[in-house]
Amino acid sequence: MTLGEKIKLHRTMKGLTQKQLGEMTGIHEVSIRKYEADRMIPKKEQLEKLSECLGVPYNEFVDLHISIDSDILPLLFAIDEVFEMQISSENNETFYIEFKEPLVNHFLREWQSLKELNKLGEVSKEDYDVWKSMRSSRTKAIK
């Protein structure tokens, strides 16, 4: 999903028009329209306003550009700083991350089920993307 598609999805899920979102954030309606059409990229300050107004974590709108294995290490380190986790392995080739937080584990079970349904064709890619966006907007701080 593009940034513009994410903004539009969350705006429409909140039942807001572009004009209403613009008024709530102080961002001109024309800019909102351009963001949603991916013709203009919002600055960090605008993304923060959109995130707050739409009730979506800022990270939902950030494109992480993960292309090689070492790109995930900063993310894993950041997760480890917030959530208690344990790394284990049965064969020193495949590793598992276990979280102490029950809500994280519940989310991971739900996510795995949905991924499997998507792989089997029982859930479309579009529905899967909507679920991910809705899930991130419903998530509250766990700590």
N, CA, C and O atoms as CSV, one atom per row, in Angstrom:
chain,resi,resn,atom,element,x,y,z
A,1,MET,N,N,0.836,-1.177,0.000
A,1,MET,CA,C,0.000,0.000,0.000
A,1,MET,C,C,0.884,1.245,0.000
A,1,MET,O,O,1.863,1.317,0.743
A,2,THR,N,N,0.543,2.200,-0.816
A,2,THR,CA,C,1.318,3.446,-0.838
A,2,THR,C,C,0.934,4.301,0.366
A,2,THR,O,O,-0.066,4.038,1.034
A,3,LEU,N,N,1.728,5.313,0.628
A,3,LEU,CA,C,1.431,6.230,1.712
A,3,LEU,C,C,0.073,6.894,1.491
A,3,LEU,O,O,-0.733,7.001,2.416
A,4,GLY,N,N,-0.171,7.333,0.268
A,4,GLY,CA,C,-1.445,7.978,-0.039
A,4,GLY,C,C,-2.623,7.052,0.193
A,4,GLY,O,O,-3.654,7.469,0.720
A,5,GLU,N,N,-2.470,5.792,-0.199
A,5,GLU,CA,C,-3.546,4.816,0.021
A,5,GLU,C,C,-3.794,4.598,1.508
A,5,GLU,O,O,-4.938,4.435,1.932
A,6,LYS,N,N,-2.724,4.594,2.302
A,6,LYS,CA,C,-2.880,4.424,3.749
A,6,LYS,C,C,-3.613,5.605,4.362
A,6,LYS,O,O,-4.508,5.430,5.188
A,7,ILE,N,N,-3.228,6.805,3.953
A,7,ILE,CA,C,-3.896,8.004,4.486
A,7,ILE,C,C,-5.385,7.971,4.135
A,7,ILE,O,O,-6.240,8.205,4.989
A,8,LYS,N,N,-5.679,7.679,2.873
A,8,LYS,CA,C,-7.077,7.638,2.430
A,8,LYS,C,C,-7.863,6.559,3.164
A,8,LYS,O,O,-8.997,6.794,3.581
A,9,LEU,N,N,-7.269,5.381,3.325
A,9,LEU,CA,C,-7.947,4.291,4.016
A,9,LEU,C,C,-8.309,4.695,5.441
A,9,LEU,O,O,-9.448,4.506,5.870
A,10,HIS,N,N,-7.361,5.242,6.164
A,10,HIS,CA,C,-7.627,5.615,7.551
A,10,HIS,C,C,-8.607,6.786,7.646
A,10,HIS,O,O,-9.426,6.844,8.564
A,11,ARG,N,N,-8.520,7.707,6.703
A,11,ARG,CA,C,-9.467,8.838,6.696
A,11,ARG,C,C,-10.883,8.330,6.462
A,11,ARG,O,O,-11.810,8.718,7.173
A,12,THR,N,N,-11.050,7.467,5.470
A,12,THR,CA,C,-12.398,6.971,5.160
A,12,THR,C,C,-12.922,6.053,6.268
A,12,THR,O,O,-14.123,6.024,6.534
A,13,MET,N,N,-12.026,5.307,6.912
A,13,MET,CA,C,-12.455,4.468,8.035
A,13,MET,C,C,-12.981,5.322,9.187
A,13,MET,O,O,-13.849,4.882,9.940
A,14,LYS,N,N,-12.463,6.527,9.324
A,14,LYS,CA,C,-12.935,7.461,10.355
A,14,LYS,C,C,-14.164,8.232,9.889
A,14,LYS,O,O,-14.758,8.982,10.664
A,15,GLY,N,N,-14.552,8.051,8.613
A,15,GLY,CA,C,-15.723,8.734,8.089
A,15,GLY,C,C,-15.504,10.219,7.847
A,15,GLY,O,O,-16.438,11.018,7.920
A,16,LEU,N,N,-14.253,10.578,7.557
A,16,LEU,CA,C,-13.919,11.988,7.349
A,16,LEU,C,C,-13.770,12.308,5.866
A,16,LEU,O,O,-13.325,11.469,5.083
A,17,THR,N,N,-14.139,13.507,5.494
A,17,THR,CA,C,-13.841,13.997,4.149
A,17,THR,C,C,-12.428,14.570,4.170
A,17,THR,O,O,-11.844,14.776,5.234
A,18,GLN,N,N,-11.893,14.822,2.989
A,18,GLN,CA,C,-10.571,15.454,2.914
A,18,GLN,C,C,-10.615,16.837,3.556
A,18,GLN,O,O,-9.669,17.252,4.224
A,19,LYS,N,N,-11.711,17.537,3.349
A,19,LYS,CA,C,-11.855,18.878,3.923
A,19,LYS,C,C,-11.871,18.808,5.449
A,19,LYS,O,O,-11.207,19.605,6.112
A,20,GLN,N,N,-12.624,17.862,6.010
A,20,GLN,CA,C,-12.683,17.725,7.467
A,20,GLN,C,C,-11.316,17.381,8.048
A,20,GLN,O,O,-10.902,17.942,9.062
A,21,LEU,N,N,-10.621,16.449,7.391
A,21,LEU,CA,C,-9.289,16.076,7.870
A,21,LEU,C,C,-8.351,17.274,7.815
A,21,LEU,O,O,-7.553,17.497,8.726
A,22,GLY,N,N,-8.457,18.040,6.737
A,22,GLY,CA,C,-7.639,19.240,6.616
A,22,GLY,C,C,-7.912,20.238,7.723
A,22,GLY,O,O,-6.985,20.823,8.282
A,23,GLU,N,N,-9.189,20.434,8.042
A,23,GLU,CA,C,-9.554,21.369,9.109
A,23,GLU,C,C,-9.051,20.881,10.465
A,23,GLU,O,O,-8.604,21.679,11.288
A,24,MET,N,N,-9.122,19.586,10.693
A,24,MET,CA,C,-8.706,19.022,11.981
A,24,MET,C,C,-7.189,19.074,12.172
A,24,MET,O,O,-6.702,19.180,13.298
A,25,THR,N,N,-6.455,18.998,11.071
A,25,THR,CA,C,-4.993,18.956,11.159
A,25,THR,C,C,-4.331,20.292,10.853
A,25,THR,O,O,-3.151,20.489,11.142
A,26,GLY,N,N,-5.094,21.206,10.267
A,26,GLY,CA,C,-4.502,22.470,9.850
A,26,GLY,C,C,-3.745,22.343,8.536
A,26,GLY,O,O,-2.968,23.225,8.170
A,27,ILE,N,N,-3.973,21.246,7.835
A,27,ILE,CA,C,-3.347,21.011,6.525
A,27,ILE,C,C,-4.398,21.312,5.464
A,27,ILE,O,O,-5.529,20.837,5.571
A,28,HIS,N,N,-4.054,22.078,4.459
A,28,HIS,CA,C,-5.007,22.460,3.423
A,28,HIS,C,C,-5.578,21.221,2.733
A,28,HIS,O,O,-4.868,20.248,2.481
A,29,GLU,N,N,-6.861,21.279,2.437
A,29,GLU,CA,C,-7.576,20.185,1.766
A,29,GLU,C,C,-6.888,19.767,0.457
A,29,GLU,O,O,-6.839,18.579,0.138
A,30,VAL,N,N,-6.365,20.722,-0.286
A,30,VAL,CA,C,-5.678,20.420,-1.550
A,30,VAL,C,C,-4.441,19.557,-1.276
A,30,VAL,O,O,-4.135,18.642,-2.040
A,31,SER,N,N,-3.743,19.850,-0.193
A,31,SER,CA,C,-2.568,19.044,0.169
A,31,SER,C,C,-2.986,17.625,0.530
A,31,SER,O,O,-2.332,16.660,0.132
A,32,ILE,N,N,-4.079,17.496,1.287
A,32,ILE,CA,C,-4.586,16.160,1.652
A,32,ILE,C,C,-4.881,15.377,0.373
A,32,ILE,O,O,-4.520,14.206,0.258
A,33,ARG,N,N,-5.534,16.025,-0.577
A,33,ARG,CA,C,-5.871,15.386,-1.855
A,33,ARG,C,C,-4.597,14.925,-2.569
A,33,ARG,O,O,-4.549,13.814,-3.097
A,34,LYS,N,N,-3.570,15.773,-2.586
A,34,LYS,CA,C,-2.306,15.421,-3.246
A,34,LYS,C,C,-1.591,14.284,-2.513
A,34,LYS,O,O,-0.995,13.417,-3.152
A,35,TYR,N,N,-1.646,14.282,-1.166
A,35,TYR,CA,C,-1.041,13.190,-0.412
A,35,TYR,C,C,-1.702,11.865,-0.794
A,35,TYR,O,O,-1.031,10.870,-1.069
A,36,GLU,N,N,-3.034,11.881,-0.803
A,36,GLU,CA,C,-3.775,10.647,-1.085
A,36,GLU,C,C,-3.567,10.164,-2.516
A,36,GLU,O,O,-3.649,8.964,-2.780
A,37,ALA,N,N,-3.305,11.068,-3.429
A,37,ALA,CA,C,-3.058,10.697,-4.826
A,37,ALA,C,C,-1.582,10.385,-5.072
A,37,ALA,O,O,-1.183,10.109,-6.204
A,38,ASP,N,N,-0.778,10.430,-4.018
A,38,ASP,CA,C,0.667,10.200,-4.109
A,38,ASP,C,C,1.354,11.166,-5.071
A,38,ASP,O,O,2.339,10.812,-5.719
A,39,ARG,N,N,0.825,12.391,-5.158
A,39,ARG,CA,C,1.454,13.432,-5.974
A,39,ARG,C,C,2.328,14.349,-5.136
A,39,ARG,O,O,3.080,15.168,-5.664
A,40,MET,N,N,2.217,14.198,-3.814
A,40,MET,CA,C,3.017,15.013,-2.906
A,40,MET,C,C,3.240,14.194,-1.633
A,40,MET,O,O,2.342,13.495,-1.163
A,41,ILE,N,N,4.443,14.292,-1.088
A,41,ILE,CA,C,4.770,13.557,0.139
A,41,ILE,C,C,4.723,14.533,1.308
A,41,ILE,O,O,5.380,15.574,1.282
A,42,PRO,N,N,3.941,14.193,2.338
A,42,PRO,CA,C,3.875,15.096,3.485
A,42,PRO,C,C,5.196,15.159,4.239
A,42,PRO,O,O,5.934,14.176,4.303
A,43,LYS,N,N,5.482,16.313,4.801
A,43,LYS,CA,C,6.650,16.464,5.669
A,43,LYS,C,C,6.375,15.722,6.972
A,43,LYS,O,O,5.236,15.361,7.271
A,44,LYS,N,N,7.428,15.506,7.732
A,44,LYS,CA,C,7.305,14.774,8.992
A,44,LYS,C,C,6.246,15.395,9.904
A,44,LYS,O,O,5.459,14.675,10.519
A,45,GLU,N,N,6.223,16.719,9.992
A,45,GLU,CA,C,5.271,17.400,10.859
A,45,GLU,C,C,3.829,17.128,10.419
A,45,GLU,O,O,2.948,16.929,11.255
A,46,GLN,N,N,3.594,17.120,9.099
A,46,GLN,CA,C,2.254,16.835,8.594
A,46,GLN,C,C,1.865,15.390,8.877
A,46,GLN,O,O,0.726,15.108,9.251
A,47,LEU,N,N,2.811,14.482,8.697
A,47,LEU,CA,C,2.527,13.066,8.982
A,47,LEU,C,C,2.190,12.874,10.455
A,47,LEU,O,O,1.305,12.089,10.795
A,48,GLU,N,N,2.888,13.582,11.320
A,48,GLU,CA,C,2.600,13.483,12.751
A,48,GLU,C,C,1.185,13.978,13.054
A,48,GLU,O,O,0.473,13.374,13.856
A,49,LYS,N,N,0.777,15.077,12.412
A,49,LYS,CA,C,-0.579,15.605,12.601
A,49,LYS,C,C,-1.622,14.615,12.083
A,49,LYS,O,O,-2.633,14.367,12.741
A,50,LEU,N,N,-1.370,14.053,10.902
A,50,LEU,CA,C,-2.300,13.074,10.326
A,50,LEU,C,C,-2.401,11.840,11.221
A,50,LEU,O,O,-3.493,11.332,11.476
A,51,SER,N,N,-1.265,11.373,11.686
A,51,SER,CA,C,-1.219,10.210,12.552
A,51,SER,C,C,-2.046,10.436,13.814
A,51,SER,O,O,-2.857,9.593,14.197
A,52,GLU,N,N,-1.831,11.579,14.451
A,52,GLU,CA,C,-2.548,11.894,15.688
A,52,GLU,C,C,-4.048,12.018,15.440
A,52,GLU,O,O,-4.852,11.474,16.197
A,53,CYS,N,N,-4.420,12.724,14.397
A,53,CYS,CA,C,-5.826,12.952,14.089
A,53,CYS,C,C,-6.549,11.652,13.723
A,53,CYS,O,O,-7.700,11.446,14.107
A,54,LEU,N,N,-5.872,10.788,12.988
A,54,LEU,CA,C,-6.493,9.545,12.534
A,54,LEU,C,C,-6.377,8.419,13.561
A,54,LEU,O,O,-6.964,7.352,13.382
A,55,GLY,N,N,-5.623,8.653,14.635
A,55,GLY,CA,C,-5.483,7.630,15.665
A,55,GLY,C,C,-4.667,6.438,15.204
A,55,GLY,O,O,-4.932,5.296,15.579
A,56,VAL,N,N,-3.662,6.729,14.376
A,56,VAL,CA,C,-2.818,5.687,13.798
A,56,VAL,C,C,-1.381,5.937,14.248
A,56,VAL,O,O,-0.928,7.082,14.249
A,57,PRO,N,N,-0.659,4.887,14.630
A,57,PRO,CA,C,0.744,5.104,14.986
A,57,PRO,C,C,1.509,5.732,13.817
A,57,PRO,O,O,1.297,5.373,12.659
A,58,TYR,N,N,2.388,6.660,14.133
A,58,TYR,CA,C,3.201,7.329,13.117
A,58,TYR,C,C,3.917,6.314,12.230
A,58,TYR,O,O,4.017,6.507,11.018
A,59,ASN,N,N,4.411,5.246,12.826
A,59,ASN,CA,C,5.165,4.231,12.063
A,59,ASN,C,C,4.340,3.567,10.969
A,59,ASN,O,O,4.899,3.001,10.030
A,60,GLU,N,N,3.009,3.632,11.082
A,60,GLU,CA,C,2.140,3.074,10.040
A,60,GLU,C,C,2.404,3.769,8.697
A,60,GLU,O,O,2.251,3.166,7.634
A,61,PHE,N,N,2.799,5.036,8.762
A,61,PHE,CA,C,2.994,5.821,7.551
A,61,PHE,C,C,4.438,5.849,7.059
A,61,PHE,O,O,4.717,6.393,5.990
A,62,VAL,N,N,5.349,5.274,7.822
A,62,VAL,CA,C,6.764,5.318,7.475
A,62,VAL,C,C,7.125,4.122,6.605
A,62,VAL,O,O,6.812,2.981,6.946
A,63,ASP,N,N,7.775,4.381,5.495
A,63,ASP,CA,C,8.232,3.321,4.601
A,63,ASP,C,C,9.624,2.897,5.060
A,63,ASP,O,O,10.551,3.707,5.064
A,64,LEU,N,N,9.772,1.640,5.446
A,64,LEU,CA,C,11.003,1.199,6.079
A,64,LEU,C,C,12.124,0.817,5.121
A,64,LEU,O,O,13.277,0.776,5.550
A,65,HIS,N,N,11.860,0.542,3.881
A,65,HIS,CA,C,12.894,0.195,2.894
A,65,HIS,C,C,13.783,-0.959,3.370
A,65,HIS,O,O,14.998,-0.804,3.494
A,66,ILE,N,N,13.185,-2.080,3.628
A,66,ILE,CA,C,13.945,-3.259,4.036
A,66,ILE,C,C,14.280,-4.050,2.779
A,66,ILE,O,O,13.389,-4.532,2.079
A,67,SER,N,N,15.570,-4.177,2.503
A,67,SER,CA,C,15.964,-4.905,1.286
A,67,SER,C,C,17.015,-5.976,1.551
A,67,SER,O,O,17.167,-6.904,0.758
A,68,ILE,N,N,17.736,-5.855,2.650
A,68,ILE,CA,C,18.724,-6.894,2.986
A,68,ILE,C,C,18.538,-7.287,4.445
A,68,ILE,O,O,17.917,-6.565,5.225
A,69,ASP,N,N,19.089,-8.449,4.798
A,69,ASP,CA,C,18.855,-8.977,6.137
A,69,ASP,C,C,19.298,-8.039,7.257
A,69,ASP,O,O,18.641,-7.979,8.297
A,70,SER,N,N,20.375,-7.319,7.074
A,70,SER,CA,C,20.842,-6.435,8.149
A,70,SER,C,C,19.912,-5.242,8.377
A,70,SER,O,O,20.025,-4.565,9.399
A,71,ASP,N,N,18.994,-4.973,7.443
A,71,ASP,CA,C,18.040,-3.878,7.619
A,71,ASP,C,C,17.062,-4.149,8.760
A,71,ASP,O,O,16.485,-3.213,9.313
A,72,ILE,N,N,16.868,-5.423,9.119
A,72,ILE,CA,C,15.906,-5.713,10.188
A,72,ILE,C,C,16.510,-5.582,11.580
A,72,ILE,O,O,15.779,-5.494,12.566
A,73,LEU,N,N,17.824,-5.569,11.667
A,73,LEU,CA,C,18.458,-5.526,12.990
A,73,LEU,C,C,18.068,-4.298,13.811
A,73,LEU,O,O,17.741,-4.455,14.988
A,74,PRO,N,N,18.085,-3.081,13.253
A,74,PRO,CA,C,17.657,-1.932,14.066
A,74,PRO,C,C,16.210,-2.072,14.560
A,74,PRO,O,O,15.877,-1.624,15.658
A,75,LEU,N,N,15.357,-2.695,13.743
A,75,LEU,CA,C,13.969,-2.903,14.163
A,75,LEU,C,C,13.898,-3.887,15.324
A,75,LEU,O,O,13.170,-3.664,16.291
A,76,LEU,N,N,14.651,-4.969,15.224
A,76,LEU,CA,C,14.668,-5.956,16.303
A,76,LEU,C,C,15.235,-5.352,17.587
A,76,LEU,O,O,14.720,-5.614,18.674
A,77,PHE,N,N,16.279,-4.556,17.470
A,77,PHE,CA,C,16.846,-3.899,18.652
A,77,PHE,C,C,15.815,-2.953,19.286
A,77,PHE,O,O,15.683,-2.901,20.509
A,78,ALA,N,N,15.094,-2.212,18.451
A,78,ALA,CA,C,14.078,-1.279,18.964
A,78,ALA,C,C,12.948,-2.038,19.665
A,78,ALA,O,O,12.471,-1.609,20.716
A,79,ILE,N,N,12.523,-3.158,19.088
A,79,ILE,CA,C,11.478,-3.974,19.713
A,79,ILE,C,C,11.973,-4.502,21.057
A,79,ILE,O,O,11.245,-4.488,22.050
A,80,ASP,N,N,13.210,-4.962,21.072
A,80,ASP,CA,C,13.788,-5.522,22.292
A,80,ASP,C,C,13.879,-4.487,23.411
A,80,ASP,O,O,13.813,-4.846,24.587
A,81,GLU,N,N,14.025,-3.229,23.069
A,81,GLU,CA,C,14.100,-2.185,24.087
A,81,GLU,C,C,12.750,-1.928,24.749
A,81,GLU,O,O,12.692,-1.421,25.869
A,82,VAL,N,N,11.659,-2.279,24.053
A,82,VAL,CA,C,10.327,-1.984,24.563
A,82,VAL,C,C,9.641,-3.222,25.138
A,82,VAL,O,O,8.966,-3.141,26.165
A,83,PHE,N,N,9.811,-4.353,24.484
A,83,PHE,CA,C,9.121,-5.578,24.883
A,83,PHE,C,C,10.116,-6.647,25.311
A,83,PHE,O,O,11.131,-6.882,24.654
A,84,GLU,N,N,9.799,-7.279,26.417
A,84,GLU,CA,C,10.657,-8.366,26.882
A,84,GLU,C,C,10.495,-9.537,25.926
A,84,GLU,O,O,9.390,-10.031,25.699
A,85,MET,N,N,11.625,-9.967,25.370
A,85,MET,CA,C,11.586,-11.082,24.435
A,85,MET,C,C,12.780,-11.993,24.661
A,85,MET,O,O,13.810,-11.592,25.203
A,86,GLN,N,N,12.606,-13.223,24.231
A,86,GLN,CA,C,13.675,-14.207,24.354
A,86,GLN,C,C,13.902,-14.827,22.981
A,86,GLN,O,O,12.949,-15.157,22.274
A,87,ILE,N,N,15.155,-14.981,22.615
A,87,ILE,CA,C,15.515,-15.608,21.349
A,87,ILE,C,C,15.971,-17.026,21.661
A,87,ILE,O,O,16.806,-17.245,22.538
A,88,SER,N,N,15.408,-17.988,20.927
A,88,SER,CA,C,15.789,-19.380,21.159
A,88,SER,C,C,15.980,-20.092,19.827
A,88,SER,O,O,15.577,-19.602,18.773
A,89,SER,N,N,16.607,-21.262,19.907
A,89,SER,CA,C,16.853,-22.063,18.722
A,89,SER,C,C,16.932,-23.525,19.123
A,89,SER,O,O,17.462,-23.874,20.178
A,90,GLU,N,N,16.387,-24.377,18.248
A,90,GLU,CA,C,16.489,-25.813,18.502
A,90,GLU,C,C,17.696,-26.414,17.795
A,90,GLU,O,O,18.233,-27.429,18.237
A,91,ASN,N,N,18.124,-25.793,16.701
A,91,ASN,CA,C,19.183,-26.392,15.884
A,91,ASN,C,C,20.287,-25.405,15.489
A,91,ASN,O,O,21.137,-25.724,14.658
A,92,ASN,N,N,20.273,-24.223,16.077
A,92,ASN,CA,C,21.242,-23.172,15.749
A,92,ASN,C,C,21.176,-22.707,14.300
A,92,ASN,O,O,22.107,-22.064,13.816
A,93,GLU,N,N,20.100,-23.021,13.611
A,93,GLU,CA,C,19.888,-22.549,12.231
A,93,GLU,C,C,18.585,-21.762,12.115
A,93,GLU,O,O,18.517,-20.759,11.404
A,94,THR,N,N,17.567,-22.217,12.809
A,94,THR,CA,C,16.283,-21.539,12.819
A,94,THR,C,C,16.090,-20.945,14.207
A,94,THR,O,O,16.229,-21.639,15.214
A,95,PHE,N,N,15.769,-19.655,14.252
A,95,PHE,CA,C,15.631,-18.977,15.535
A,95,PHE,C,C,14.199,-18.519,15.732
A,95,PHE,O,O,13.477,-18.244,14.773
A,96,TYR,N,N,13.805,-18.443,16.987
A,96,TYR,CA,C,12.457,-18.059,17.366
A,96,TYR,C,C,12.531,-16.915,18.364
A,96,TYR,O,O,13.402,-16.876,19.233
A,97,ILE,N,N,11.605,-15.994,18.218
A,97,ILE,CA,C,11.491,-14.903,19.182
A,97,ILE,C,C,10.216,-15.145,19.965
A,97,ILE,O,O,9.139,-15.312,19.392
A,98,GLU,N,N,10.350,-15.161,21.272
A,98,GLU,CA,C,9.204,-15.347,22.153
A,98,GLU,C,C,9.013,-14.075,22.964
A,98,GLU,O,O,9.963,-13.535,23.530
A,99,PHE,N,N,7.769,-13.605,23.015
A,99,PHE,CA,C,7.454,-12.402,23.770
A,99,PHE,C,C,6.779,-12.777,25.080
A,99,PHE,O,O,6.026,-13.749,25.141
A,100,LYS,N,N,7.046,-12.010,26.118
A,100,LYS,CA,C,6.407,-12.220,27.423
A,100,LYS,C,C,5.020,-11.592,27.453
A,100,LYS,O,O,4.168,-12.004,28.241
A,101,GLU,N,N,4.788,-10.599,26.603
A,101,GLU,CA,C,3.530,-9.850,26.595
A,101,GLU,C,C,2.419,-10.651,25.907
A,101,GLU,O,O,2.523,-10.920,24.710
A,102,PRO,N,N,1.359,-11.042,26.629
A,102,PRO,CA,C,0.274,-11.837,26.039
A,102,PRO,C,C,-0.407,-11.161,24.849
A,102,PRO,O,O,-0.798,-11.845,23.903
A,103,LEU,N,N,-0.558,-9.822,24.873
A,103,LEU,CA,C,-1.221,-9.149,23.754
A,103,LEU,C,C,-0.393,-9.229,22.472
A,103,LEU,O,O,-0.952,-9.328,21.380
A,104,VAL,N,N,0.921,-9.187,22.597
A,104,VAL,CA,C,1.781,-9.337,21.420
A,104,VAL,C,C,1.616,-10.744,20.862
A,104,VAL,O,O,1.493,-10.924,19.650
A,105,ASN,N,N,1.614,-11.733,21.737
A,105,ASN,CA,C,1.445,-13.120,21.294
A,105,ASN,C,C,0.079,-13.341,20.651
A,105,ASN,O,O,-0.029,-14.062,19.660
A,106,HIS,N,N,-0.956,-12.731,21.204
A,106,HIS,CA,C,-2.300,-12.829,20.612
A,106,HIS,C,C,-2.299,-12.235,19.201
A,106,HIS,O,O,-2.835,-12.824,18.263
A,107,PHE,N,N,-1.688,-11.066,19.075
A,107,PHE,CA,C,-1.602,-10.435,17.760
A,107,PHE,C,C,-0.852,-11.326,16.771
A,107,PHE,O,O,-1.284,-11.479,15.628
A,108,LEU,N,N,0.257,-11.910,17.194
A,108,LEU,CA,C,1.049,-12.768,16.298
A,108,LEU,C,C,0.247,-13.991,15.847
A,108,LEU,O,O,0.339,-14.393,14.687
A,109,ARG,N,N,-0.542,-14.590,16.754
A,109,ARG,CA,C,-1.395,-15.729,16.373
A,109,ARG,C,C,-2.427,-15.299,15.340
A,109,ARG,O,O,-2.640,-15.979,14.336
A,110,GLU,N,N,-3.065,-14.158,15.598
A,110,GLU,CA,C,-4.080,-13.632,14.673
A,110,GLU,C,C,-3.458,-13.338,13.304
A,110,GLU,O,O,-4.036,-13.663,12.267
A,111,TRP,N,N,-2.295,-12.732,13.316
A,111,TRP,CA,C,-1.586,-12.382,12.082
A,111,TRP,C,C,-1.227,-13.647,11.299
A,111,TRP,O,O,-1.442,-13.706,10.089
A,112,GLN,N,N,-0.689,-14.644,11.972
A,112,GLN,CA,C,-0.313,-15.888,11.300
A,112,GLN,C,C,-1.527,-16.551,10.662
A,112,GLN,O,O,-1.444,-17.051,9.540
A,113,SER,N,N,-2.642,-16.559,11.361
A,113,SER,CA,C,-3.867,-17.147,10.805
A,113,SER,C,C,-4.291,-16.413,9.541
A,113,SER,O,O,-4.646,-17.037,8.541
A,114,LEU,N,N,-4.253,-15.093,9.589
A,114,LEU,CA,C,-4.664,-14.309,8.426
A,114,LEU,C,C,-3.702,-14.506,7.256
A,114,LEU,O,O,-4.134,-14.582,6.106
A,115,LYS,N,N,-2.402,-14.588,7.542
A,115,LYS,CA,C,-1.419,-14.839,6.478
A,115,LYS,C,C,-1.698,-16.176,5.799
A,115,LYS,O,O,-1.620,-16.283,4.576
A,116,GLU,N,N,-2.018,-17.181,6.583
A,116,GLU,CA,C,-2.325,-18.496,6.017
A,116,GLU,C,C,-3.584,-18.456,5.163
A,116,GLU,O,O,-3.621,-19.047,4.083
A,117,LEU,N,N,-4.621,-17.761,5.639
A,117,LEU,CA,C,-5.854,-17.623,4.855
A,117,LEU,C,C,-5.591,-16.874,3.552
A,117,LEU,O,O,-6.170,-17.202,2.516
A,118,ASN,N,N,-4.721,-15.869,3.603
A,118,ASN,CA,C,-4.351,-15.135,2.394
A,118,ASN,C,C,-3.615,-16.048,1.422
A,118,ASN,O,O,-3.881,-16.025,0.221
A,119,LYS,N,N,-2.703,-16.840,1.935
A,119,LYS,CA,C,-1.926,-17.766,1.097
A,119,LYS,C,C,-2.838,-18.800,0.428
A,119,LYS,O,O,-2.593,-19.203,-0.709
A,120,LEU,N,N,-3.889,-19.227,1.137
A,120,LEU,CA,C,-4.838,-20.206,0.597
A,120,LEU,C,C,-5.864,-19.568,-0.339
A,120,LEU,O,O,-6.654,-20.268,-0.971
A,121,GLY,N,N,-5.848,-18.234,-0.424
A,121,GLY,CA,C,-6.789,-17.535,-1.290
A,121,GLY,C,C,-8.139,-17.278,-0.642
A,121,GLY,O,O,-9.072,-16.838,-1.314
A,122,GLU,N,N,-8.256,-17.542,0.642
A,122,GLU,CA,C,-9.518,-17.335,1.349
A,122,GLU,C,C,-9.677,-15.894,1.822
A,122,GLU,O,O,-10.782,-15.467,2.158
A,123,VAL,N,N,-8.577,-15.148,1.849
A,123,VAL,CA,C,-8.580,-13.718,2.166
A,123,VAL,C,C,-7.772,-13.028,1.080
A,123,VAL,O,O,-6.633,-13.412,0.814
A,124,SER,N,N,-8.354,-12.007,0.447
A,124,SER,CA,C,-7.669,-11.307,-0.643
A,124,SER,C,C,-6.523,-10.456,-0.106
A,124,SER,O,O,-6.475,-10.143,1.084
A,125,LYS,N,N,-5.611,-10.090,-0.985
A,125,LYS,CA,C,-4.496,-9.200,-0.626
A,125,LYS,C,C,-5.040,-7.869,-0.116
A,125,LYS,O,O,-4.515,-7.305,0.844
A,126,GLU,N,N,-6.097,-7.367,-0.764
A,126,GLU,CA,C,-6.691,-6.095,-0.353
A,126,GLU,C,C,-7.262,-6.194,1.061
A,126,GLU,O,O,-7.060,-5.300,1.883
A,127,ASP,N,N,-7.980,-7.292,1.339
A,127,ASP,CA,C,-8.545,-7.473,2.676
A,127,ASP,C,C,-7.439,-7.642,3.719
A,127,ASP,O,O,-7.564,-7.163,4.846
A,128,TYR,N,N,-6.377,-8.311,3.345
A,128,TYR,CA,C,-5.233,-8.489,4.236
A,128,TYR,C,C,-4.600,-7.130,4.553
A,128,TYR,O,O,-4.280,-6.848,5.708
A,129,ASP,N,N,-4.420,-6.289,3.529
A,129,ASP,CA,C,-3.855,-4.950,3.736
A,129,ASP,C,C,-4.769,-4.089,4.617
A,129,ASP,O,O,-4.295,-3.343,5.474
A,130,VAL,N,N,-6.076,-4.201,4.397
A,130,VAL,CA,C,-7.027,-3.449,5.221
A,130,VAL,C,C,-6.937,-3.933,6.665
A,130,VAL,O,O,-6.940,-3.120,7.589
A,131,TRP,N,N,-6.856,-5.251,6.869
A,131,TRP,CA,C,-6.730,-5.796,8.226
A,131,TRP,C,C,-5.487,-5.237,8.907
A,131,TRP,O,O,-5.543,-4.829,10.068
A,132,LYS,N,N,-4.360,-5.217,8.187
A,132,LYS,CA,C,-3.123,-4.693,8.781
A,132,LYS,C,C,-3.306,-3.233,9.186
A,132,LYS,O,O,-2.897,-2.835,10.277
A,133,SER,N,N,-3.910,-2.448,8.323
A,133,SER,CA,C,-4.113,-1.039,8.640
A,133,SER,C,C,-5.078,-0.851,9.799
A,133,SER,O,O,-4.855,-0.012,10.672
A,134,MET,N,N,-6.152,-1.634,9.804
A,134,MET,CA,C,-7.116,-1.528,10.893
A,134,MET,C,C,-6.493,-1.997,12.203
A,134,MET,O,O,-6.744,-1.413,13.256
A,135,ARG,N,N,-5.703,-3.022,12.141
A,135,ARG,CA,C,-5.076,-3.566,13.346
A,135,ARG,C,C,-4.136,-2.541,13.964
A,135,ARG,O,O,-4.124,-2.355,15.181
A,136,SER,N,N,-3.354,-1.881,13.128
A,136,SER,CA,C,-2.418,-0.897,13.667
A,136,SER,C,C,-3.154,0.309,14.225
A,136,SER,O,O,-2.665,0.946,15.158
A,137,SER,N,N,-4.327,0.643,13.674
A,137,SER,CA,C,-5.046,1.803,14.195
A,137,SER,C,C,-5.811,1.460,15.462
A,137,SER,O,O,-6.154,2.360,16.228
A,138,ARG,N,N,-6.091,0.175,15.706
A,138,ARG,CA,C,-6.796,-0.220,16.940
A,138,ARG,C,C,-5.825,-0.467,18.079
A,138,ARG,O,O,-6.214,-0.451,19.247
A,139,THR,N,N,-4.580,-0.691,17.747
A,139,THR,CA,C,-3.601,-1.069,18.752
A,139,THR,C,C,-3.362,0.084,19.720
A,139,THR,O,O,-3.126,1.219,19.304
A,140,LYS,N,N,-3.424,-0.208,20.975
A,140,LYS,CA,C,-3.122,0.772,22.014
A,140,LYS,C,C,-1.766,0.419,22.604
A,140,LYS,O,O,-1.248,-0.677,22.390
A,141,ALA,N,N,-1.216,1.330,23.323
A,141,ALA,CA,C,0.059,1.070,23.979
A,141,ALA,C,C,-0.092,-0.113,24.913
A,141,ALA,O,O,-1.009,-0.152,25.733
A,142,ILE,N,N,0.796,-1.065,24.792
A,142,ILE,CA,C,0.704,-2.281,25.588
A,142,ILE,C,C,1.337,-2.078,26.955
A,142,ILE,O,O,0.877,-2.659,27.938
A,143,LYS,N,N,2.360,-1.282,27.034
A,143,LYS,CA,C,3.065,-1.120,28.325
A,143,LYS,C,C,2.349,-0.223,29.279
A,143,LYS,O,O,2.824,0.000,30.392
